[in-house]
Amino acid sequence: MNHPGHYMVRPGPEAFLPPAAAAMGNALPDPGQAHINGRIVPEEEAFQEAARMFLGGTVPTIFPGPLVLWAWNEKAKKKATAIKFLYDTLKECAPAGAQPMLIPMPDYRPKYPKINPEVEINPNHPNLTIWHNKIDVCMFVGVHCHQANLSLKIIRGGTNCYTIAMCAQAGHEDACLSFRDASVEKIMHLAEWVKKLKGTVPFGALKKHVAALETQDRAGGVRS
Amino acid sequence: MSKEKIQICEEFFDIMPPEYQALVTNATWGKEGRGWKDVGVNKELIEQHSLCAGCPESMAFRYILASLPNPEDTVMVGSTGCTSLVFPHVGIHNIHSLFGNQNAVASGLKRALTLRFPGKVKDVVVLAGDGATVDIGLDYTLQSWFRQEKFTTICFDNELYANTGGQESGLMQKGFVAKMAPMGKQFDKVRLPEIARESGCVYVVNCTVSKPSLIEKVVKNAVLIAREIGPTYLQLYTPCILEIGKNSMEGLQEMRDAEKPGERFAYKEYISDQAKAFLTDLAEKEKAKKASAKEALAQA
């Protein structure tokens, strides 16, 4: 399962222009798999890891995109219900002190001169919302892949936020953790894992985890 | 896309920014008789813009968007220029084409929409500056008119290349000295309204945007005629206050001065007999509809 030469995708700030993980040789997971920091893993392992990250964060945030915010069809409406359920579960299970948030990405127009980072996120400058709300772990869901790729790279470049992609297509190399073939069932399954791990992850554990990642070399080994 | 599609999932309604909530609750989409008076009340138009303070183009933009008869099924095609700074803010489908080829893009788009949605009315409206319409894109503009493509072309005529610093354009008036045209324009302003008429446009208007009700009327006419008969063209004076050395408050007066009798933007209209008959028919239908509504009200 491990790709010994994979490029470790971890929270930034990495650089003004971080390299695309795909360009560094990272591959997308096959059906039934996911990736954690660029390492291909069985999907179940990623569910557990994503739940741990959510519970270990101080401001775990879900960013629903246009594909699920707008009622395009029945499938979109069902996904919206599942995402809301995941958010409610997160609120219920997060350790005391954590502040789970649900912030929409209603569309992709570059909204300058300004956006209100308290109430929305824009893919062209997602760092503003992350900085403003001090978000340390987030999940993209229902965002078109090309915009998600852009946004995930900007977040990795300029913030220290741990990114999770719940992608309905083939996944995202540029997220710290990515699922593929997202469905209502998968979102609900993640909620189940959050419930299952309730009380086992101490408040702020994500920070330690990220610090541990920092000690490892990008190529997956331990720094000398 | 139609307005029925523009609904927020119930679970997320409360977390959406207010402008999106307003979009689905009190938008003018689908409302008959929408017009410039909706400006400032309805958020799908433009809530804020990124143009200079007092820019007449921002007024023109608002009036046009408010006057489109079928905004939920309209696609606007723009070109590089000040207009392209506004398009990201508008709640209407739009395409930013390469500089000058907006009428070619609109031609293909209109044909594709007609094939893809045979039973539906889909309007295409080109909105570009004078450089894109008359200089660099003149070939595409004229060819679309020759081919009788059924869409409206709107030219924001500010008589120079404004956002690149004030270069001379074909629509600049003779003798005008701009920052990047220090010798002054050597030849006359291109008479595009006349060229449009000769090229096959069935409805042509040349005016300023100082009167919102007039803009509402000509935009509605142009879109409805283009839908049924053939190409239409509006040339609207939207002076660049920066490039002509005016202050923010002086844009409106500049337009009023330019539309006086004998001036270059005195109201000028050309309408073909067929288009005239179409508008008359439309007005009669509207009148009959109002009369029957009044009658029904009296009976009730």
Chai-1 contact restraints between the chains, C-beta under 6 A:
chainA,res_idxA,chainB,res_idxB,connection_type,confidence,min_distance_angstrom,max_distance_angstrom,comment,restraint_id
A,L69,B,F12,contact,1.0,0.0,6.0,A-B,restraint_1
A,A71,B,Q7,contact,1.0,0.0,6.0,A-B,restraint_2
A,A71,B,C9,contact,1.0,0.0,6.0,A-B,restraint_3
A,K77,B,C9,contact,1.0,0.0,6.0,A-B,restraint_4
A,A80,B,C9,contact,1.0,0.0,6.0,A-B,restraint_5
A,A80,B,E11,contact,1.0,0.0,6.0,A-B,restraint_6
A,T81,B,E11,contact,1.0,0.0,6.0,A-B,restraint_7
A,K84,B,E11,contact,1.0,0.0,6.0,A-B,restraint_8
A,L102,B,I15,contact,1.0,0.0,6.0,A-B,restraint_9
A,P104,B,I15,contact,1.0,0.0,6.0,A-B,restraint_10
A,P104,B,M16,contact,1.0,0.0,6.0,A-B,restraint_11
A,P106,B,Y20,contact,1.0,0.0,6.0,A-B,restraint_12
A,R109,B,P88,contact,1.0,0.0,6.0,A-B,restraint_13
A,P110,B,P88,contact,1.0,0.0,6.0,A-B,restraint_14
A,V119,B,P17,contact,1.0,0.0,6.0,A-B,restraint_15
A,E120,B,P17,contact,1.0,0.0,6.0,A-B,restraint_16
